[in-house]
Amino acid sequence: MNIEKALQTRSEGKCELCAAPQNLAAYPVSHHTADNPDECIWACETCREQLDNPDTVDANHWRCLNDSMWNPVPAVQVMAWRMLTRLRAEGWPQDLLDMLYLDEETLAWAQATGKGTDEHNEDTVKHMDSNGAVLVAGDTVTLTKDLNVKGAGFTAKRGTAVRGISLVPDNAEHIEGRVNGQQIVILTRFVKKSN
């Protein structure tokens, strides 16, 4: 069975991201291969165009990830994670990322440079904790100091664990995470990576 047939069968003839039924084609998730159906998704023209051209992204189109992120196919999970990570500044994608669980191998694949990531920022901006350990999206960190959270009316206490952090792409000193149910920006010099 060729790759198109395999993907069409797996997807039941619909885009694996937005469920559109037309203009479908294989889209490689790993930048080095396009001949293995396990490393590709079956995607519509709209999704493929926006994955390849970040300037054309319509955030509302990607609300479909609320459904497709639960797809059992790792390649679909990887693309959902990458797109939600790219759009996390919109607010709602961060909520979905907080719910999305990927096993260690799939998360490592999602975090690896590929078509769905902002390659330039990942190469140039390195987020490091107070001990110089490199932070990646999804890490758990511990606060090393009491932090007064402006506008929220509470203090994030030293020793608080912040799970599933996200990285601020254009600022190596900032990460984001949930403390007391609120999404806050945290300076990397006040956190330490948990093992």
N, C-alpha and C positions, 0 to 999 in steps of 0.2 A: 504494500500500500504506500503510495507516495505521500509526502508531507501534507499537501493540501487536503487530500482525502482524509488523512488521519485527523487533522485539525477540524475539518468540517464535521466529521463524525463525533469527535469529542465535544464540540461546541453546540451540537444540534443545529448547525446552520445559522448561528447568531454570533455577533461580536461578543467575545468573552469579557469585555469590559462594560459596554453600554447596552448590549442585547439588540443592537440594530441588525436587521436582516439582510442588508444590501451592501454592495461595494466592499466585500470582505477579502482579506488576503493574509498570508502568514506575516507575522512581525517578529523578528528575532529579539529575544530578551537579553541574551548574551551577545555582546558585540562581535564575538569571534566565530559564531556559527549560525547557520540558517537552514541546516539540513536535518536537525533532530527535532521532532515535534514536542519533546519534553522541554526544549529550550526556546520554544516559540509560543506565541498566542495567535488566535484567529481574531483579527481586529478590523473594524470598519475604517473607511477612508478618513472620517472625521477624527477618530482616535489616533490613527497613525500620523496624521498631519500635525496634531497638537503634541504628540509625543516627540516628534522630530523637530518641531519649531516652537520652543517655549514662548516666543513673542506672540503666538497666535492662540494661546490657551484661553479658553472660556471656562472659568471656574465652575459655573453652574452646570456645564456639560458633565463635569466629573462627579456630580452628586450621585451618579450611577454607581460609584464605587462603594456606596453604602450597602449595596447588594453583592456586587462582584468580589469584594474583598473576602467573602466567605467561601468562594470557590475552592474546592479541594485541590485544584491543580497548582503546584508550586509556582510555575511560570506566571500564572494569573495573579497569585498572591504577591509576587515580587513586583509586578508592574503596578498593582494597586498601592503597595507600600511606597514605591518610588514617586508615584503621582501625588499621593496624599502628603508625602514629605515635601515635595516641590511646592504644594499649595498651602502648607500649614499656616501661613500668615493670614489666610482668610478666616481662620477661627474654627469653622466646622470640621475641616480635615484633621485638625489636631485631636478633636473628640473621637473621630473614627480611628486614628492611629492609637489612641489610648486603649481602644477596645480590641484592636487587631493583634492576634497572637501569631507569631511565626516561630517555628522551631529554629534551633541555633543555625543549622545548615542553610535554611531558606533565608533567614535574616542576614547571614553573611553574604549570600548571593545578592540580596536586595541592596545591601550597602556597597557592594563592589561596583566600580565604575562601569557604567553601561549606558545605553541610549536614553534611559529614563532618568538619568541623574545630571546634575549640574557639574560637569567634569572639571571645569576651570576652578570653581570655588573649592571643590573637594581637594584639588591639588595644591592650592595656595593657602587656604585658611586652615590652620590646625588648632583645634581647641584642646587645651591642656589644663589639667587640674592643678591644685596648689603644690603638688609634688612633681609635676612635670609629666604625668601619665597622659597619654593621648586619649581624649574622650571621643566616642562615636555615638550617633543617635541610637537611642534605646538603652544606653547604659543606666546603671543606678549609681547615684552619688550620695555622699553624706555631707551635710553642712558642717563647716569647721568653725562657724561663728554665728552668734545670734544675729539675724537680719531683720531690720524693721521694714516691713513691706508697705511702701507708700501707697496710699489710697485704699488699702484693704483693711486697715485697722487692726492688724495683728503682727506679732513678731514670730518669724520662723526660727525655732530654737536650734541651737548647736546640737548636732547628732541626729537631726531629722533626715531620714532617707527619702530621696527624691528618685522615684522609679521612672523608667522610660523617657529619659530626657530627649529633647530635640536640640539641634545646634542652630544658632543664628548664623546663616550662611555668610554674611559679609562682615561679621565681627567675631574675631577669635576669643574675645574676652566675655562673650555672652552665651548662655545656654538658656533654655526654657524648660520648665517642669511644673508639676502640680504639687502645691503645698496647701493643706487644709481645703482641698477641693477647688483651689483657684490656680489658674495658669499664671505663672510669674516668670520674670526674667531674672536670672541669677548670674552674678559675676563668677567666672571660673576660678578666680583666686580664692574664693570662699568655699570651694567644694573639694572633696577628695573622692576619687573613684573607688567604688566598692568592688570587692572580688567576688 
